[in-house]
Amino acid sequence: MTFLLQPLQHILSTRETSSMVELNGRRCIIDKQRYPVNGDTVLIDISGMYEWAMIMIQPRRLITDDGAFLMDDLLEDIAVVGVVTHEITTMHEDDRPTI
């Protein structure tokens, strides 16, 4: 059996503009310079509060993880921080931690 340990950049196609973000129990790699397309998951900044959302280009709106629709005037205070390129999930949870 061969054990392979390589830096993340060698395994995933990431750029220098990529960062790993953990927010609300969700871990994702985002690209801060990638332009979002319809249906992409993005990290948004709403007046200093961060949230995951799906972006819709036509009609112009964002749908947050909790199902809120943000459109029209609400979009003026929102900045897209980056586009999700990869989501990192755990294969199992430790339901019986050591005491």
Secondary structure, DSSP 8 states (H G I E B T S, - for coil): -------HHHHS---TTEEEEEETTEEEEEESS----TT-EEEEEETTEEEEEEEETTTTEEEETT--EEEGGGGGGEEEEEEEEEEE--S---SS---
